[in-house]
Amino acid sequence: MSARRTLLVPAALVGVLLAVSGCGPDDPSGPGPAQAATGTPAVATPTGAPASSPTSAPTAAPGTAAPKTTTPTVPTTPAADAPPTGAAAAPAGGGADDSYAYTHPCDTKDLTIRVTARPEAPSQRVIEVRNQGARSCGLSYFPLVSVGDSHAADRSKDLRPLVPGGLGGPPAYPVGAGRTAFAVIDLNPGGGSAATAAGVDELNVVADGDHMPTGETRNFPLGPGAKVRAPKLGLYRATVADAVASAATADQRQ
């Protein structure tokens, strides 16, 4: 009996000591390995919390949108206008490309010439010169025109119309790319019924008498019944109406 009691007493004392200290082998609040090794309480880090560093950017408060980073918008400057290419440039007379036209005569290959009658004025013919080139170009003040016999070998006897005077020297008439210059010749401005000179049946036109040779002459038939007497030719103009008005002022030989 005495031997059993001796063994039970120490066991009971150990239970009492453990109960008093509140610590046991299964107590979660007991000292962890770090505390047991150093004697300093360990600080726990919440699971899932981001680690902080001195260079970390501030985070937005919960429930607020994160600040956006914006890049300043630099206004753009439109490119300077390029010279027109194959499109209509400034209209003839007063256009932005006129200074170029004054120093660049038209090339025959860039021009188309057409002659049409005016139903409201049977004695008048409209000469249309269209610039098909990519830039404006310069024409003389009026086309070089004569009226004669299409079958004659000698054209020195062709009739030349009166033209407006007091024009001065070049520069002359600019015509924009894709634009048309109009000139009007009145074959019989007086309206007389006098017979036309024998064989006169053709209108001869050189678009620019100042720069183009006579070899560039274009020939257009006058048509039956045309009467020619003291013809008058006006200056190149942007409209037929203005060209008609100009022809009425012709008072000197071409």
C-alpha positions in Angstrom: 0.0 0.0 0.0 2.7 2.5 0.9 4.4 2.0 -2.4 1.2 2.8 -4.4 0.6 5.9 -2.5 4.1 7.1 -3.2 3.6 6.9 -6.9 0.1 8.5 -7.0 1.1 11.7 -5.1 3.5 13.0 -7.7 1.0 12.4 -10.5 -1.6 14.4 -8.6 0.7 17.3 -8.0 1.6 17.5 -11.7 -2.1 17.7 -12.5 -2.6 20.6 -10.1 0.4 22.5 -11.4 -0.9 22.2 -15.0 -4.3 23.4 -14.0 -3.0 26.4 -12.2 -0.7 27.5 -15.1 -3.5 27.1 -17.7 -1.0 25.5 -20.1 -1.0 22.1 -21.4 0.2 20.1 -24.3 -3.0 20.9 -26.3 -3.5 24.6 -25.3 -3.4 26.8 -28.5 -2.4 29.8 -26.5 0.7 28.2 -25.3 4.1 29.5 -26.4 5.0 28.6 -30.0 8.4 27.5 -31.3 9.6 31.1 -31.8 8.5 32.1 -28.3 10.1 29.1 -26.8 13.4 29.8 -28.6 13.7 33.5 -27.9 11.3 34.3 -25.2 9.7 37.0 -27.2 6.0 36.8 -28.2 5.6 36.1 -32.0 3.4 38.5 -34.0 1.0 36.7 -36.4 0.3 38.1 -39.8 -3.3 37.8 -41.0 -3.8 35.3 -43.8 -4.3 36.9 -47.3 -3.1 40.4 -46.2 -0.7 42.0 -48.7 2.8 42.5 -47.5 3.8 46.1 -47.2 7.0 47.6 -48.5 8.4 51.1 -48.3 7.9 51.6 -52.1 4.4 50.3 -52.4 1.8 52.6 -54.0 -1.1 53.6 -51.7 -4.1 51.3 -52.3 -7.6 52.7 -52.7 -10.0 52.5 -49.8 -12.6 49.7 -50.0 -15.6 50.5 -52.1 -13.8 53.3 -54.1 -12.5 53.0 -57.6 -8.8 53.0 -58.1 -7.4 56.3 -59.4 -6.8 56.3 -63.2 -3.6 57.4 -64.8 -4.2 59.7 -67.7 -1.8 60.7 -70.4 -2.0 64.4 -71.5 -3.4 64.7 -75.0 -1.1 66.7 -77.4 -3.1 68.6 -80.0 -2.1 67.7 -83.5 -1.4 70.2 -86.2 -2.9 69.5 -89.7 -0.4 69.0 -92.4 0.0 71.8 -94.9 -2.0 71.5 -98.0 -0.2 69.8 -100.9 -0.5 71.1 -104.4 -3.6 69.8 -106.2 -3.0 66.6 -108.1 -5.5 65.8 -110.8 -8.2 67.7 -109.0 -9.7 71.1 -109.5 -7.5 73.9 -108.1 -8.4 77.6 -107.7 -10.8 78.9 -110.2 -9.4 81.0 -113.0 -8.6 84.6 -112.0 -8.1 85.4 -108.4 -7.3 81.8 -107.3 -4.7 80.8 -104.8 -2.6 79.1 -107.5 -2.6 82.1 -109.9 1.0 83.1 -109.1 2.2 79.7 -110.3 0.1 80.0 -113.5 1.5 83.4 -114.3 5.0 81.9 -114.6 4.0 78.5 -116.2 2.3 78.7 -119.6 -0.1 75.9 -120.4 1.2 72.9 -122.3 -0.9 71.9 -125.3 -1.1 68.3 -124.2 -2.9 69.5 -121.0 -5.6 71.4 -122.9 -8.8 70.4 -124.7 -10.4 72.9 -127.0 -14.0 72.9 -128.1 -16.0 75.3 -130.2 -19.8 75.5 -130.0 -22.6 77.7 -131.4 -24.9 79.8 -129.2 -28.5 79.1 -130.1 -29.6 82.5 -128.8 -26.9 84.3 -130.8 -26.4 82.5 -134.2 -23.4 84.7 -135.2 -21.5 83.8 -132.0 -19.2 80.9 -131.3 -18.0 79.9 -127.9 -14.3 78.8 -127.6 -13.8 76.6 -124.5 -10.3 75.8 -123.4 -10.1 73.3 -120.5 -7.0 72.7 -118.4 -6.7 68.9 -117.8 -3.3 69.3 -116.1 -2.6 68.8 -112.4 -1.7 72.5 -111.8 -2.9 75.9 -112.9 -1.3 77.3 -116.0 -1.3 80.6 -117.9 -2.9 81.4 -121.2 -2.6 84.6 -123.3 -5.3 87.2 -122.8 -7.3 85.7 -125.6 -6.8 82.8 -128.1 -5.2 83.4 -131.5 -8.1 83.1 -133.9 -8.6 83.4 -137.6 -11.5 82.6 -140.1 -10.7 81.2 -143.5 -11.1 78.7 -146.3 -10.4 75.1 -145.1 -9.1 74.2 -148.6 -6.7 77.1 -149.1 -3.0 76.3 -149.2 -2.2 79.9 -148.4 -3.7 81.0 -145.0 -2.3 84.5 -145.1 -5.6 85.9 -146.4 -7.6 84.5 -143.4 -9.7 87.1 -141.6 -8.6 88.1 -138.1 -11.1 89.5 -135.6 -10.9 92.7 -133.6 -9.8 92.3 -130.0 -10.1 94.5 -126.9 -7.2 97.0 -126.5 -5.3 98.5 -123.6 -4.3 95.2 -122.1 -0.6 95.8 -121.3 1.9 93.0 -121.0 1.9 89.6 -119.4 1.0 88.0 -117.0 -2.2 87.2 -118.8 -5.0 84.8 -117.9 -4.6 82.0 -115.3 -6.7 78.9 -115.6 -7.0 76.5 -112.7 -6.5 72.7 -112.9 -9.8 71.2 -114.1 -11.2 74.6 -115.0 -12.4 76.0 -118.3 -11.6 79.4 -119.9 -14.2 80.8 -122.3 -13.7 83.2 -125.2 -16.4 84.3 -127.6 -16.1 85.4 -131.2 -18.9 87.2 -132.9 -18.7 86.5 -136.6 -21.1 89.2 -137.6 -21.6 91.6 -134.7 -23.4 94.2 -136.9 -26.1 91.6 -137.9 -25.8 92.5 -141.6 -26.9 90.2 -144.4 -23.9 90.7 -146.6 -22.6 87.6 -148.1 -19.6 85.9 -146.6 -16.4 86.0 -148.5 -16.0 83.0 -150.8 -14.7 79.9 -149.2 -14.8 81.1 -145.6 -15.9 78.0 -143.7 -13.5 77.4 -140.9 -12.5 78.8 -137.5 -8.8 78.3 -136.6 -7.8 78.5 -132.9 -4.5 78.5 -131.1 -5.2 78.4 -127.4 -2.2 80.6 -126.4 -0.9 82.9 -129.1 1.9 84.2 -126.9 3.7 80.8 -126.3 2.3 78.2 -128.8 3.4 77.9 -132.4 1.0 78.0 -135.3 1.5 74.3 -135.6 -0.7 73.9 -132.6 -3.7 75.4 -134.5 -7.0 73.5 -134.1 -9.6 73.8 -136.9 -13.4 73.9 -136.5 -16.0 74.1 -139.2 -18.3 77.1 -139.1 -21.3 75.1 -140.4 -23.7 76.0 -143.2 -25.2 79.4 -143.4 -22.5 81.2 -141.3 -22.0 84.8 -142.2 -18.7 86.5 -141.4 -18.3 90.3 -141.5 -16.0 92.3 -139.3 -15.7 89.6 -136.5 -15.0 90.5 -132.9 -13.2 88.4 -130.3 -13.3 88.9 -126.5 -10.9 88.0 -123.7 -10.7 84.7 -121.8 -13.3 84.8 -119.0 -14.6 82.3 -116.4 -18.2 82.4 -117.8 -19.7 82.6 -121.2 -21.7 85.7 -120.3 -18.6 87.6 -119.3 -16.9 86.4 -122.5 -19.8 87.8 -124.6 -19.6 91.1 -122.8 -15.8 91.2 -123.5 -16.3 90.5 -127.2 -18.5 93.6 -127.5 -15.6 95.8 -126.4 -13.2 94.6 -129.2 -11.9 97.7 -131.0 -8.5 96.9 -132.4 -6.7 94.4 -134.7 -5.3 91.2 -133.2 
